[in-house]
Amino acid sequence: MREILKSNNPVELSFAEALLRDAGIETVQFDSHMSVLDGSMVILPRRLMVSDADEDRARAILVDALGGDATLT
């Protein structure tokens, strides 16, 4: 799995997941429970992960949709 997006913004994460799902790319969100446990104080961002094989295509989709506004890793 590769980290494709890191964010504390649940709307941005949900949008990215929907875009990738529509493109047939499976995603997994890491650290969502830890982010809630820290009181949502923006200390622990959530990470959106994709398979190694889908990384390049997922990155291209998110750059096109989110531009420089997202913390693409």
N, C-alpha and C positions, 0 to 999 in steps of 0.2 A: 504494500500500500504506500502511496505517496501523498504527502500533504500538498494540497492544491490551493487552499484558501484558509486564512486565519482571521477571525473576526469576533468581536463581541456583539455585533449587530445581528439579532435574530432574523430580522427582515432580509438583510443581505444574504445570510446563510440559506434561508428558505428559498429565496429567489434563485440563488446559484444551484441549489439542489434540484429545483424544478427545471431549470434550463438543462442541466446535465441529464436528468431523468428523461426529458423529452428527446434528448439525443441518444438515448439508449445506454447511458453511462451510469453504472451503479455507484452510489456514494455512501460513505459512513461518516458520521459525525463523532469526533473524539472530544473528550473533555467537557461534554455538555453538563454532566452531573457535577464535576468539579467547579465549573463556572457558577453554578447555582449555589454550591456550598460556600463559595467565597463572598456570597451576598451580592453577586452581580456588580462588584466594585471595579470591574474592568481590569482585574489583576490577571486572570487566567482566560485568555481568549479560547474560543472553540475552534477546532480544526476540522476542515472538510477534507476527507481522504478519498482517493480513487485508486483503482488498480494500476500497477506499473504500466500495463499495456495501454490504458486509456489516458495516461497523463498528458501527452502532447495534444491530443484532441480536446481534452477537457480544458487545458490551459488556453488554447486558441478560442474556444467558445466563451470562456469567462473574460478574457482580454477584450474580445469583441463586444460583449454585453456590458461589462462593468468598467472597462477602460482602466485608467489610473486611479480610480476611486477605491479599489479594493486592495487588500493586503494579500496579493498573490505571492505565494512563496516559491 
